[in-house]
Amino acid sequence: MDNNINLNMVENGLNFISKSIETVDKPDEDLKYSLINLHAGIQLLLKELLYQEHWSLIFQVVDNSDKDKLKSGDFVSVNHDTLIKRLQKISGIEFDKDLINKIEWLRKERNKAEHYHFVVSADVLKSNIVELFTYLIPFIKSELIEPGYISSEDENFLEIQEYLNEFDEYVNGRLALLQESLNEVEVILQCPVCNQETVKFTDETDAYCYFCDKNIMNFSEKYIDSFVDTYSQVMDGGESLLYECPECEFETFLCLDGYQFVCLTCGAKPTQVNLTTCSGPRCNEKLIYSRYSEDGEYDVHFCDVCEDYFKHA
C-alpha cells in the first residue's frame, strides 16, 4: 500500500452510513435514501479492507491496476461479488452468514430504488435496515476498529451507535445475539453508558459491557453516579444503599435485588443466604459472612471490630 495515497474511503463510508440512519425514520419518499446511502457506505468500508491488503485489489481487473488512475478515480472498481470473494479468499475475512444475507438484500433493494419503480412497506424496509446494523456494527468493530483503520472514538462511528440505540429493533436484535454470552455471566450489571444490563464486572479494573463491546473505564464510580442515589436516600432519613464489603471492607457493597449482592471494588458476589449482620456492640450491625457449625446450625459470631472489643473488654 502506498501511504501517500489517501482515498478517504473510511471517512466517506461512515458519512454515508450516518446519512442512512438520519433518513431511516423519515417519510416513505426519503426512506429509499437510507438504502442508497447505507449500500454506498458499506461498499466503501469493505473496499478499504481490500485496499489495506493491496491497492491493486480494488480494481475489478487487477491487470489494469494503475496508481495514476487510482489517484484520479478514473477506473472500474471491484464489483460486489468480486469484493466479497477477494476479502474471503485473499484477506481471510470470515463473514457472518446473516451479515452476507443482509448485505445481499440491501444490494437488491438498492438496485430497485435506483433503477425501478420502488414500492415497499416502510415498516418492513426500516426493520430490515435496522436489523442489518445488528450484524454490521460488530463487523466494523472487529475488522476495522481493532486493526486501527477506524478509531474507537471516531465521531461518526460514535454518532451512528448512539442513534441506533434509540431503535428498539436494533437493541433487541443485539441483545438476542448476545444472549448466549450473557448466560455464562454469574452476575450481570447495568451499564452506565448504554443502560443495558450487559456488564460483566470482576473488580474495579475489569468491567466489560457486551452491548457496548468494550471495557468501561472507572466503572464503579460511573455505576454509583448513575444508579445509586445515596444522597437522596440519606437526606430523606434512610440508610445508605452502599454497605461495607465483608471481603475488602470498602463501602462499595450493593444489594441488587434483595438477594444478590456485589462489591463494586473487589467484585465479591455473595447472595443473601451467605450473609448476616454482626450482633456485637461496636459496629452497628455490619454485614458479615454467615458461619455454620459442623452440625449445620447457624453459629453466632461477630465482626473483627466487635471480636477485638470482647478480647480487650
Order of alpha helices (4+ residues) and beta strands (2+ residues): alpha-alpha-alpha-alpha-alpha-alpha-alpha-alpha-beta-beta-beta-beta-alpha-alpha-beta-beta-beta-beta-beta-alpha
